[in-house]
Each structure stands twice: as C-alpha cells, then as structure tokens.
Amino acid sequence: MAPSRSSPVIIITGTPGTGKSTHAQLLADESPIPLKHINVGKMVKEQGLHEGYDDEWQSYTVDEDKVSIRNFCQRHFCDTTPKLLDELEPLASEGGIILDWHTCEVFPERWADLVIVLRCNHTLLWERLEERHVLPLPRYMS
C-alpha cells in the first residue's frame, strides 16, 4: 500500500460476464474496512467518454483520449481537458476503493495495491452473455 494511504486500492478486471461488478460489490459490502465500489464502465457511459455504441458488439467504444491522464496527454500533444483518470486520482490517492473495469492497463501502476483478474468457464460465460443478449457474436467470431 502507498505510504500515504491507510486503505487499499483494489482493481478487479476481466472479460465481460466474469462477475467483476458482482465481486466488487460483495467485497465492498463485506469488507471489515470501508471500501467504495467504482464501476468505471458505468462512468464511461454516464459521462459520454465513448465514441458511440457499437451495435455489432453491443457495447460502447471507449474514447481513450477522454479516459487517459492529462499529463500523459500533454507529453503526447493530446488536448488537456480533464480526463476520467484525473477525476479518479484523488480517490486513488486516498485509497479505500475498488475499481471495476474490463481492463487494468489504463490505471497507473502506483494506484494498485491488488489487481484481481477474474476468469470464467467458457460455457458459463457464454450462457451469461446470451442472457444479457450480447450473443450471438458476429459470424466471423463464432
């Protein structure tokens, strides 16, 4: 844990349908220390940090420029409007959060005290995604 934090930053990641949100919320509810569950995918949707909805994949296409950290963008000559990770930085500095998203590579390494990668039996995963009406996959993927 970072020296200035008394509570951890936990990142839960994995393929859609593996149970990230369910596990993150259970952990937050059952933890002996206060932890706040932050569903980053929900933030991306609510804040319009996407390029639009992809009907074929039935998901939002994340606009990586809007998610990335401002300082990274300044070094790479992107625009300098506030970014999602800029918004999360103070929370990560304090600790006591569980970040739930399909990827962990966008988060600065210094944030994470623990990264949990969820996996799932493919048959069960397929059934879960069918229930969500995400399947069938495009013909070239099946």
MODELLER restraints for C-alpha pairs under 7 A, 6 or more apart:
rsr = mdl.restraints
at = mdl.atoms
rsr.add(forms.Gaussian(group=physical.xy_distance, feature=features.Distance(at['CA:1:A'], at['CA:8:A']), mean=6.08, stdev=0.5))
rsr.add(forms.Gaussian(group=physical.xy_distance, feature=features.Distance(at['CA:1:A'], at['CA:113:A']), mean=5.34, stdev=0.5))
rsr.add(forms.Gaussian(group=physical.xy_distance, feature=features.Distance(at['CA:5:A'], at['CA:93:A']), mean=6.78, stdev=0.5))
rsr.add(forms.Gaussian(group=physical.xy_distance, feature=features.Distance(at['CA:5:A'], at['CA:94:A']), mean=5.59, stdev=0.5))
rsr.add(forms.Gaussian(group=physical.xy_distance, feature=features.Distance(at['CA:5:A'], at['CA:95:A']), mean=5.70, stdev=0.5))
rsr.add(forms.Gaussian(group=physical.xy_distance, feature=features.Distance(at['CA:6:A'], at['CA:95:A']), mean=6.90, stdev=0.5))
rsr.add(forms.Gaussian(group=physical.xy_distance, feature=features.Distance(at['CA:7:A'], at['CA:95:A']), mean=4.89, stdev=0.5))
rsr.add(forms.Gaussian(group=physical.xy_distance, feature=features.Distance(at['CA:7:A'], at['CA:96:A']), mean=4.63, stdev=0.5))
rsr.add(forms.Gaussian(group=physical.xy_distance, feature=features.Distance(at['CA:8:A'], at['CA:95:A']), mean=5.03, stdev=0.5))
rsr.add(forms.Gaussian(group=physical.xy_distance, feature=features.Distance(at['CA:8:A'], at['CA:96:A']), mean=5.21, stdev=0.5))
rsr.add(forms.Gaussian(group=physical.xy_distance, feature=features.Distance(at['CA:8:A'], at['CA:97:A']), mean=6.81, stdev=0.5))
rsr.add(forms.Gaussian(group=physical.xy_distance, feature=features.Distance(at['CA:8:A'], at['CA:113:A']), mean=5.78, stdev=0.5))
rsr.add(forms.Gaussian(group=physical.xy_distance, feature=features.Distance(at['CA:9:A'], at['CA:92:A']), mean=6.32, stdev=0.5))
rsr.add(forms.Gaussian(group=physical.xy_distance, feature=features.Distance(at['CA:9:A'], at['CA:95:A']), mean=5.13, stdev=0.5))
rsr.add(forms.Gaussian(group=physical.xy_distance, feature=features.Distance(at['CA:9:A'], at['CA:96:A']), mean=5.82, stdev=0.5))
rsr.add(forms.Gaussian(group=physical.xy_distance, feature=features.Distance(at['CA:9:A'], at['CA:97:A']), mean=5.12, stdev=0.5))
rsr.add(forms.Gaussian(group=physical.xy_distance, feature=features.Distance(at['CA:9:A'], at['CA:98:A']), mean=5.94, stdev=0.5))
rsr.add(forms.Gaussian(group=physical.xy_distance, feature=features.Distance(at['CA:9:A'], at['CA:111:A']), mean=6.38, stdev=0.5))
rsr.add(forms.Gaussian(group=physical.xy_distance, feature=features.Distance(at['CA:9:A'], at['CA:112:A']), mean=5.34, stdev=0.5))
rsr.add(forms.Gaussian(group=physical.xy_distance, feature=features.Distance(at['CA:9:A'], at['CA:113:A']), mean=5.40, stdev=0.5))
rsr.add(forms.Gaussian(group=physical.xy_distance, feature=features.Distance(at['CA:9:A'], at['CA:114:A']), mean=6.79, stdev=0.5))
rsr.add(forms.Gaussian(group=physical.xy_distance, feature=features.Distance(at['CA:10:A'], at['CA:97:A']), mean=6.35, stdev=0.5))
rsr.add(forms.Gaussian(group=physical.xy_distance, feature=features.Distance(at['CA:10:A'], at['CA:98:A']), mean=4.67, stdev=0.5))
rsr.add(forms.Gaussian(group=physical.xy_distance, feature=features.Distance(at['CA:10:A'], at['CA:99:A']), mean=6.19, stdev=0.5))
rsr.add(forms.Gaussian(group=physical.xy_distance, feature=features.Distance(at['CA:10:A'], at['CA:112:A']), mean=5.99, stdev=0.5))
rsr.add(forms.Gaussian(group=physical.xy_distance, feature=features.Distance(at['CA:10:A'], at['CA:113:A']), mean=5.98, stdev=0.5))
rsr.add(forms.Gaussian(group=physical.xy_distance, feature=features.Distance(at['CA:10:A'], at['CA:114:A']), mean=4.90, stdev=0.5))
rsr.add(forms.Gaussian(group=physical.xy_distance, feature=features.Distance(at['CA:10:A'], at['CA:115:A']), mean=5.86, stdev=0.5))
rsr.add(forms.Gaussian(group=physical.xy_distance, feature=features.Distance(at['CA:11:A'], at['CA:98:A']), mean=5.65, stdev=0.5))
rsr.add(forms.Gaussian(group=physical.xy_distance, feature=features.Distance(at['CA:11:A'], at['CA:99:A']), mean=4.68, stdev=0.5))
rsr.add(forms.Gaussian(group=physical.xy_distance, feature=features.Distance(at['CA:11:A'], at['CA:100:A']), mean=6.03, stdev=0.5))
rsr.add(forms.Gaussian(group=physical.xy_distance, feature=features.Distance(at['CA:11:A'], at['CA:104:A']), mean=6.97, stdev=0.5))
rsr.add(forms.Gaussian(group=physical.xy_distance, feature=features.Distance(at['CA:11:A'], at['CA:112:A']), mean=6.60, stdev=0.5))
rsr.add(forms.Gaussian(group=physical.xy_distance, feature=features.Distance(at['CA:11:A'], at['CA:114:A']), mean=6.31, stdev=0.5))
rsr.add(forms.Gaussian(group=physical.xy_distance, feature=features.Distance(at['CA:11:A'], at['CA:115:A']), mean=4.70, stdev=0.5))
rsr.add(forms.Gaussian(group=physical.xy_distance, feature=features.Distance(at['CA:11:A'], at['CA:116:A']), mean=6.15, stdev=0.5))
rsr.add(forms.Gaussian(group=physical.xy_distance, feature=features.Distance(at['CA:12:A'], at['CA:20:A']), mean=6.04, stdev=0.5))
rsr.add(forms.Gaussian(group=physical.xy_distance, feature=features.Distance(at['CA:12:A'], at['CA:24:A']), mean=6.88, stdev=0.5))
rsr.add(forms.Gaussian(group=physical.xy_distance, feature=features.Distance(at['CA:12:A'], at['CA:99:A']), mean=6.13, stdev=0.5))
rsr.add(forms.Gaussian(group=physical.xy_distance, feature=features.Distance(at['CA:12:A'], at['CA:100:A']), mean=4.95, stdev=0.5))
rsr.add(forms.Gaussian(group=physical.xy_distance, feature=features.Distance(at['CA:12:A'], at['CA:101:A']), mean=6.62, stdev=0.5))
rsr.add(forms.Gaussian(group=physical.xy_distance, feature=features.Distance(at['CA:12:A'], at['CA:115:A']), mean=5.91, stdev=0.5))
rsr.add(forms.Gaussian(group=physical.xy_distance, feature=features.Distance(at['CA:12:A'], at['CA:116:A']), mean=4.75, stdev=0.5))
rsr.add(forms.Gaussian(group=physical.xy_distance, feature=features.Distance(at['CA:12:A'], at['CA:117:A']), mean=6.01, stdev=0.5))
rsr.add(forms.Gaussian(group=physical.xy_distance, feature=features.Distance(at['CA:13:A'], at['CA:20:A']), mean=6.27, stdev=0.5))
rsr.add(forms.Gaussian(group=physical.xy_distance, feature=features.Distance(at['CA:13:A'], at['CA:100:A']), mean=6.07, stdev=0.5))
rsr.add(forms.Gaussian(group=physical.xy_distance, feature=features.Distance(at['CA:13:A'], at['CA:101:A']), mean=5.31, stdev=0.5))
rsr.add(forms.Gaussian(group=physical.xy_distance, feature=features.Distance(at['CA:13:A'], at['CA:102:A']), mean=5.02, stdev=0.5))
rsr.add(forms.Gaussian(group=physical.xy_distance, feature=features.Distance(at['CA:13:A'], at['CA:103:A']), mean=5.57, stdev=0.5))
rsr.add(forms.Gaussian(group=physical.xy_distance, feature=features.Distance(at['CA:13:A'], at['CA:104:A']), mean=6.25, stdev=0.5))
rsr.add(forms.Gaussian(group=physical.xy_distance, feature=features.Distance(at['CA:13:A'], at['CA:116:A']), mean=6.17, stdev=0.5))
rsr.add(forms.Gaussian(group=physical.xy_distance, feature=features.Distance(at['CA:13:A'], at['CA:117:A']), mean=4.91, stdev=0.5))
rsr.add(forms.Gaussian(group=physical.xy_distance, feature=features.Distance(at['CA:13:A'], at['CA:118:A']), mean=6.19, stdev=0.5))
rsr.add(forms.Gaussian(group=physical.xy_distance, feature=features.Distance(at['CA:14:A'], at['CA:20:A']), mean=6.77, stdev=0.5))
rsr.add(forms.Gaussian(group=physical.xy_distance, feature=features.Distance(at['CA:14:A'], at['CA:102:A']), mean=5.12, stdev=0.5))
rsr.add(forms.Gaussian(group=physical.xy_distance, feature=features.Distance(at['CA:14:A'], at['CA:103:A']), mean=6.69, stdev=0.5))
rsr.add(forms.Gaussian(group=physical.xy_distance, feature=features.Distance(at['CA:14:A'], at['CA:117:A']), mean=5.31, stdev=0.5))
rsr.add(forms.Gaussian(group=physical.xy_distance, feature=features.Distance(at['CA:14:A'], at['CA:118:A']), mean=4.92, stdev=0.5))
rsr.add(forms.Gaussian(group=physical.xy_distance, feature=features.Distance(at['CA:14:A'], at['CA:119:A']), mean=6.42, stdev=0.5))
rsr.add(forms.Gaussian(group=physical.xy_distance, feature=features.Distance(at['CA:15:A'], at['CA:102:A']), mean=5.84, stdev=0.5))
rsr.add(forms.Gaussian(group=physical.xy_distance, feature=features.Distance(at['CA:16:A'], at['CA:102:A']), mean=6.55, stdev=0.5))
rsr.add(forms.Gaussian(group=physical.xy_distance, feature=features.Distance(at['CA:17:A'], at['CA:125:A']), mean=5.95, stdev=0.5))
rsr.add(forms.Gaussian(group=physical.xy_distance, feature=features.Distance(at['CA:17:A'], at['CA:128:A']), mean=6.13, stdev=0.5))
rsr.add(forms.Gaussian(group=physical.xy_distance, feature=features.Distance(at['CA:17:A'], at['CA:129:A']), mean=6.22, stdev=0.5))
rsr.add(forms.Gaussian(group=physical.xy_distance, feature=features.Distance(at['CA:18:A'], at['CA:118:A']), mean=6.04, stdev=0.5))
rsr.add(forms.Gaussian(group=physical.xy_distance, feature=features.Distance(at['CA:18:A'], at['CA:119:A']), mean=5.85, stdev=0.5))
rsr.add(forms.Gaussian(group=physical.xy_distance, feature=features.Distance(at['CA:18:A'], at['CA:120:A']), mean=5.49, stdev=0.5))
rsr.add(forms.Gaussian(group=physical.xy_distance, feature=features.Distance(at['CA:18:A'], at['CA:125:A']), mean=6.59, stdev=0.5))
rsr.add(forms.Gaussian(group=physical.xy_distance, feature=features.Distance(at['CA:20:A'], at['CA:100:A']), mean=6.16, stdev=0.5))
rsr.add(forms.Gaussian(group=physical.xy_distance, feature=features.Distance(at['CA:20:A'], at['CA:118:A']), mean=6.92, stdev=0.5))
rsr.add(forms.Gaussian(group=physical.xy_distance, feature=features.Distance(at['CA:21:A'], at['CA:39:A']), mean=6.97, stdev=0.5))
rsr.add(forms.Gaussian(group=physical.xy_distance, feature=features.Distance(at['CA:21:A'], at['CA:100:A']), mean=6.26, stdev=0.5))
rsr.add(forms.Gaussian(group=physical.xy_distance, feature=features.Distance(at['CA:24:A'], at['CA:37:A']), mean=6.13, stdev=0.5))
rsr.add(forms.Gaussian(group=physical.xy_distance, feature=features.Distance(at['CA:24:A'], at['CA:98:A']), mean=6.43, stdev=0.5))
rsr.add(forms.Gaussian(group=physical.xy_distance, feature=features.Distance(at['CA:24:A'], at['CA:100:A']), mean=6.68, stdev=0.5))
rsr.add(forms.Gaussian(group=physical.xy_distance, feature=features.Distance(at['CA:25:A'], at['CA:37:A']), mean=5.97, stdev=0.5))
rsr.add(forms.Gaussian(group=physical.xy_distance, feature=features.Distance(at['CA:28:A'], at['CA:35:A']), mean=5.03, stdev=0.5))
rsr.add(forms.Gaussian(group=physical.xy_distance, feature=features.Distance(at['CA:28:A'], at['CA:36:A']), mean=6.01, stdev=0.5))
rsr.add(forms.Gaussian(group=physical.xy_distance, feature=features.Distance(at['CA:28:A'], at['CA:37:A']), mean=6.11, stdev=0.5))
rsr.add(forms.Gaussian(group=physical.xy_distance, feature=features.Distance(at['CA:34:A'], at['CA:96:A']), mean=6.28, stdev=0.5))
rsr.add(forms.Gaussian(group=physical.xy_distance, feature=features.Distance(at['CA:35:A'], at['CA:96:A']), mean=4.56, stdev=0.5))
rsr.add(forms.Gaussian(group=physical.xy_distance, feature=features.Distance(at['CA:35:A'], at['CA:97:A']), mean=5.04, stdev=0.5))
rsr.add(forms.Gaussian(group=physical.xy_distance, feature=features.Distance(at['CA:35:A'], at['CA:98:A']), mean=6.65, stdev=0.5))
rsr.add(forms.Gaussian(group=physical.xy_distance, feature=features.Distance(at['CA:36:A'], at['CA:96:A']), mean=6.23, stdev=0.5))
rsr.add(forms.Gaussian(group=physical.xy_distance, feature=features.Distance(at['CA:36:A'], at['CA:97:A']), mean=4.62, stdev=0.5))
rsr.add(forms.Gaussian(group=physical.xy_distance, feature=features.Distance(at['CA:36:A'], at['CA:98:A']), mean=5.98, stdev=0.5))
rsr.add(forms.Gaussian(group=physical.xy_distance, feature=features.Distance(at['CA:37:A'], at['CA:97:A']), mean=5.93, stdev=0.5))
rsr.add(forms.Gaussian(group=physical.xy_distance, feature=features.Distance(at['CA:37:A'], at['CA:98:A']), mean=4.77, stdev=0.5))
rsr.add(forms.Gaussian(group=physical.xy_distance, feature=features.Distance(at['CA:37:A'], at['CA:99:A']), mean=6.34, stdev=0.5))
rsr.add(forms.Gaussian(group=physical.xy_distance, feature=features.Distance(at['CA:38:A'], at['CA:97:A']), mean=6.99, stdev=0.5))
rsr.add(forms.Gaussian(group=physical.xy_distance, feature=features.Distance(at['CA:38:A'], at['CA:98:A']), mean=5.94, stdev=0.5))
rsr.add(forms.Gaussian(group=physical.xy_distance, feature=features.Distance(at['CA:38:A'], at['CA:99:A']), mean=5.07, stdev=0.5))
rsr.add(forms.Gaussian(group=physical.xy_distance, feature=features.Distance(at['CA:38:A'], at['CA:100:A']), mean=6.10, stdev=0.5))
rsr.add(forms.Gaussian(group=physical.xy_distance, feature=features.Distance(at['CA:39:A'], at['CA:99:A']), mean=6.24, stdev=0.5))
rsr.add(forms.Gaussian(group=physical.xy_distance, feature=features.Distance(at['CA:39:A'], at['CA:100:A']), mean=4.89, stdev=0.5))
rsr.add(forms.Gaussian(group=physical.xy_distance, feature=features.Distance(at['CA:39:A'], at['CA:101:A']), mean=6.49, stdev=0.5))
rsr.add(forms.Gaussian(group=physical.xy_distance, feature=features.Distance(at['CA:40:A'], at['CA:99:A']), mean=6.59, stdev=0.5))
rsr.add(forms.Gaussian(group=physical.xy_distance, feature=features.Distance(at['CA:40:A'], at['CA:100:A']), mean=5.86, stdev=0.5))
rsr.add(forms.Gaussian(group=physical.xy_distance, feature=features.Distance(at['CA:40:A'], at['CA:101:A']), mean=5.49, stdev=0.5))
rsr.add(forms.Gaussian(group=physical.xy_distance, feature=features.Distance(at['CA:41:A'], at['CA:101:A']), mean=5.84, stdev=0.5))
rsr.add(forms.Gaussian(group=physical.xy_distance, feature=features.Distance(at['CA:44:A'], at['CA:50:A']), mean=6.54, stdev=0.5))
rsr.add(forms.Gaussian(group=physical.xy_distance, feature=features.Distance(at['CA:49:A'], at['CA:62:A']), mean=6.27, stdev=0.5))
rsr.add(forms.Gaussian(group=physical.xy_distance, feature=features.Distance(at['CA:49:A'], at['CA:63:A']), mean=5.66, stdev=0.5))
rsr.add(forms.Gaussian(group=physical.xy_distance, feature=features.Distance(at['CA:49:A'], at['CA:66:A']), mean=5.71, stdev=0.5))
rsr.add(forms.Gaussian(group=physical.xy_distance, feature=features.Distance(at['CA:49:A'], at['CA:67:A']), mean=6.80, stdev=0.5))
rsr.add(forms.Gaussian(group=physical.xy_distance, feature=features.Distance(at['CA:50:A'], at['CA:60:A']), mean=6.20, stdev=0.5))
rsr.add(forms.Gaussian(group=physical.xy_distance, feature=features.Distance(at['CA:50:A'], at['CA:61:A']), mean=5.38, stdev=0.5))
rsr.add(forms.Gaussian(group=physical.xy_distance, feature=features.Distance(at['CA:50:A'], at['CA:62:A']), mean=4.19, stdev=0.5))
rsr.add(forms.Gaussian(group=physical.xy_distance, feature=features.Distance(at['CA:50:A'], at['CA:63:A']), mean=4.48, stdev=0.5))
rsr.add(forms.Gaussian(group=physical.xy_distance, feature=features.Distance(at['CA:51:A'], at['CA:61:A']), mean=5.44, stdev=0.5))
rsr.add(forms.Gaussian(group=physical.xy_distance, feature=features.Distance(at['CA:51:A'], at['CA:62:A']), mean=6.09, stdev=0.5))
rsr.add(forms.Gaussian(group=physical.xy_distance, feature=features.Distance(at['CA:51:A'], at['CA:63:A']), mean=5.47, stdev=0.5))
rsr.add(forms.Gaussian(group=physical.xy_distance, feature=features.Distance(at['CA:52:A'], at['CA:60:A']), mean=5.71, stdev=0.5))
rsr.add(forms.Gaussian(group=physical.xy_distance, feature=features.Distance(at['CA:52:A'], at['CA:61:A']), mean=5.93, stdev=0.5))
rsr.add(forms.Gaussian(group=physical.xy_distance, feature=features.Distance(at['CA:53:A'], at['CA:59:A']), mean=5.74, stdev=0.5))
rsr.add(forms.Gaussian(group=physical.xy_distance, feature=features.Distance(at['CA:53:A'], at['CA:60:A']), mean=4.39, stdev=0.5))
rsr.add(forms.Gaussian(group=physical.xy_distance, feature=features.Distance(at['CA:53:A'], at['CA:61:A']), mean=6.30, stdev=0.5))
rsr.add(forms.Gaussian(group=physical.xy_distance, feature=features.Distance(at['CA:54:A'], at['CA:60:A']), mean=5.86, stdev=0.5))
rsr.add(forms.Gaussian(group=physical.xy_distance, feature=features.Distance(at['CA:54:A'], at['CA:61:A']), mean=6.68, stdev=0.5))
rsr.add(forms.Gaussian(group=physical.xy_distance, feature=features.Distance(at['CA:56:A'], at['CA:138:A']), mean=6.69, stdev=0.5))
rsr.add(forms.Gaussian(group=physical.xy_distance, feature=features.Distance(at['CA:58:A'], at['CA:134:A']), mean=6.09, stdev=0.5))
rsr.add(forms.Gaussian(group=physical.xy_distance, feature=features.Distance(at['CA:66:A'], at['CA:83:A']), mean=5.30, stdev=0.5))
rsr.add(forms.Gaussian(group=physical.xy_distance, feature=features.Distance(at['CA:66:A'], at['CA:84:A']), mean=6.62, stdev=0.5))
rsr.add(forms.Gaussian(group=physical.xy_distance, feature=features.Distance(at['CA:67:A'], at['CA:83:A']), mean=5.31, stdev=0.5))
rsr.add(forms.Gaussian(group=physical.xy_distance, feature=features.Distance(at['CA:67:A'], at['CA:84:A']), mean=4.81, stdev=0.5))
rsr.add(forms.Gaussian(group=physical.xy_distance, feature=features.Distance(at['CA:67:A'], at['CA:85:A']), mean=6.01, stdev=0.5))
rsr.add(forms.Gaussian(group=physical.xy_distance, feature=features.Distance(at['CA:68:A'], at['CA:83:A']), mean=5.99, stdev=0.5))
rsr.add(forms.Gaussian(group=physical.xy_distance, feature=features.Distance(at['CA:68:A'], at['CA:84:A']), mean=6.85, stdev=0.5))
rsr.add(forms.Gaussian(group=physical.xy_distance, feature=features.Distance(at['CA:68:A'], at['CA:85:A']), mean=6.06, stdev=0.5))
rsr.add(forms.Gaussian(group=physical.xy_distance, feature=features.Distance(at['CA:69:A'], at['CA:83:A']), mean=5.86, stdev=0.5))
rsr.add(forms.Gaussian(group=physical.xy_distance, feature=features.Distance(at['CA:69:A'], at['CA:85:A']), mean=5.42, stdev=0.5))
rsr.add(forms.Gaussian(group=physical.xy_distance, feature=features.Distance(at['CA:69:A'], at['CA:86:A']), mean=5.68, stdev=0.5))
rsr.add(forms.Gaussian(group=physical.xy_distance, feature=features.Distance(at['CA:70:A'], at['CA:80:A']), mean=5.60, stdev=0.5))
rsr.add(forms.Gaussian(group=physical.xy_distance, feature=features.Distance(at['CA:70:A'], at['CA:82:A']), mean=6.41, stdev=0.5))
rsr.add(forms.Gaussian(group=physical.xy_distance, feature=features.Distance(at['CA:70:A'], at['CA:83:A']), mean=6.22, stdev=0.5))
rsr.add(forms.Gaussian(group=physical.xy_distance, feature=features.Distance(at['CA:70:A'], at['CA:86:A']), mean=6.77, stdev=0.5))
rsr.add(forms.Gaussian(group=physical.xy_distance, feature=features.Distance(at['CA:73:A'], at['CA:79:A']), mean=6.66, stdev=0.5))
rsr.add(forms.Gaussian(group=physical.xy_distance, feature=features.Distance(at['CA:73:A'], at['CA:80:A']), mean=6.71, stdev=0.5))
rsr.add(forms.Gaussian(group=physical.xy_distance, feature=features.Distance(at['CA:74:A'], at['CA:80:A']), mean=6.47, stdev=0.5))
rsr.add(forms.Gaussian(group=physical.xy_distance, feature=features.Distance(at['CA:92:A'], at['CA:111:A']), mean=5.92, stdev=0.5))
rsr.add(forms.Gaussian(group=physical.xy_distance, feature=features.Distance(at['CA:129:A'], at['CA:135:A']), mean=5.98, stdev=0.5))
